[in-house]
């Protein structure tokens, strides 16, 4: 098992996706990333397998679709997504959407 010591990363940059911690393909441990979506952009329908996920909205407004439910998330809100849950994150507003995701598998 590869252990990581303390580290600091900044959330700036213009890339759409920026990995912060870990590898979301692994089944165990934490992984996180920073996402920037332009107007009308979407991540695409996906699930994180056996991993739980938390979205933290930092700027803008996200529309998250989970099954037949739609959640509107604004700056400062957090959404928990259970394992094996098909979902999509979209930016339907003019302002950039910036959010942090954290996944965890045990």
DATABEL-V468118 format. One record per residue. RES is the residue in one letter. SS is DSSP state (hx for helix, st for strand, lp for the rest). OMEGA is omega as a letter, one per 30 degrees, with the letter a starting at -180 (none if undefined). D_LAST is the distance of its C-alpha to the last C-alpha in Angstrom with 2 decimals. Layout:
res=RES ss=SS omega=OMEGA d_last=D_LAST
res=RES ss=SS omega=OMEGA d_last=D_LAST
This chain:
res=X ss=lp omega=a d_last=13.85
res=X ss=lp omega=a d_last=15.53
res=X ss=lp omega=l d_last=15.56
res=X ss=lp omega=l d_last=17.09
res=X ss=lp omega=l d_last=19.61
res=X ss=lp omega=l d_last=20.74
res=X ss=lp omega=l d_last=22.26
res=X ss=lp omega=l d_last=23.98
res=X ss=lp omega=l d_last=24.34
res=X ss=lp omega=a d_last=26.73
res=X ss=lp omega=l d_last=26.18
res=X ss=lp omega=l d_last=29.65
res=X ss=lp omega=a d_last=30.75
res=X ss=lp omega=l d_last=31.91
res=X ss=lp omega=a d_last=29.32
res=X ss=lp omega=l d_last=27.68
res=X ss=st omega=l d_last=24.13
res=X ss=st omega=l d_last=23.12
res=X ss=st omega=l d_last=19.82
res=X ss=st omega=a d_last=19.11
res=X ss=st omega=l d_last=15.90
res=X ss=lp omega=a d_last=13.74
res=X ss=lp omega=a d_last=13.69
res=X ss=lp omega=l d_last=12.42
res=X ss=lp omega=l d_last=12.93
res=X ss=lp omega=a d_last=10.16
res=X ss=lp omega=a d_last=7.11
res=X ss=lp omega=l d_last=4.94
res=X ss=st omega=a d_last=6.35
res=X ss=st omega=l d_last=9.00
res=X ss=st omega=l d_last=11.89
res=X ss=st omega=l d_last=15.04
res=X ss=st omega=a d_last=18.56
res=X ss=st omega=a d_last=21.98
res=X ss=st omega=l d_last=23.86
res=X ss=st omega=l d_last=27.61
res=X ss=st omega=l d_last=29.16
res=X ss=lp omega=l d_last=32.94
res=X ss=lp omega=l d_last=34.91
res=X ss=lp omega=l d_last=34.12
res=X ss=lp omega=l d_last=31.22
res=X ss=st omega=l d_last=27.95
res=X ss=lp omega=a d_last=24.59
res=X ss=lp omega=a d_last=24.92
res=X ss=lp omega=a d_last=23.23
res=X ss=st omega=l d_last=19.65
res=X ss=lp omega=a d_last=16.14
res=X ss=lp omega=l d_last=12.77
res=X ss=lp omega=a d_last=11.66
res=X ss=lp omega=a d_last=8.30
res=X ss=lp omega=l d_last=7.65
res=X ss=st omega=l d_last=9.20
res=X ss=st omega=l d_last=12.29
res=X ss=st omega=l d_last=14.94
res=X ss=st omega=l d_last=18.46
res=X ss=st omega=a d_last=20.93
res=X ss=st omega=a d_last=24.50
res=X ss=st omega=a d_last=26.64
res=X ss=st omega=l d_last=29.82
res=X ss=lp omega=a d_last=31.37
res=X ss=st omega=l d_last=30.34
res=X ss=st omega=l d_last=27.55
res=X ss=st omega=a d_last=27.84
res=X ss=st omega=l d_last=24.53
res=X ss=st omega=l d_last=24.92
res=X ss=st omega=a d_last=22.47
res=X ss=lp omega=a d_last=24.21
res=X ss=lp omega=a d_last=27.60
res=X ss=st omega=l d_last=26.68
res=X ss=st omega=l d_last=27.52
res=X ss=st omega=l d_last=26.43
res=X ss=st omega=a d_last=28.66
res=X ss=st omega=l d_last=26.95
res=X ss=st omega=l d_last=29.18
res=X ss=lp omega=l d_last=28.86
res=X ss=lp omega=l d_last=26.91
res=X ss=lp omega=a d_last=24.83
res=X ss=st omega=l d_last=21.09
res=X ss=st omega=l d_last=19.47
res=X ss=st omega=l d_last=16.08
res=X ss=st omega=a d_last=15.10
res=X ss=lp omega=l d_last=12.81
res=X ss=lp omega=l d_last=10.81
res=X ss=lp omega=a d_last=13.50
res=X ss=lp omega=l d_last=16.18
res=X ss=lp omega=a d_last=19.12
res=X ss=st omega=l d_last=20.56
res=X ss=st omega=l d_last=23.08
res=X ss=st omega=a d_last=24.10
res=X ss=st omega=l d_last=27.85
res=X ss=lp omega=a d_last=30.45
res=X ss=lp omega=a d_last=33.56
res=X ss=lp omega=a d_last=35.40
res=X ss=lp omega=a d_last=37.71
res=X ss=lp omega=l d_last=35.84
res=X ss=lp omega=l d_last=32.96
res=X ss=st omega=l d_last=29.47
res=X ss=st omega=l d_last=27.12
res=X ss=st omega=l d_last=23.53
res=X ss=st omega=l d_last=20.33
res=X ss=st omega=l d_last=16.96
res=X ss=st omega=l d_last=13.55
res=X ss=st omega=l d_last=10.37
res=X ss=st omega=l d_last=6.77
res=X ss=st omega=l d_last=3.77
res=X ss=lp omega=none d_last=0.00
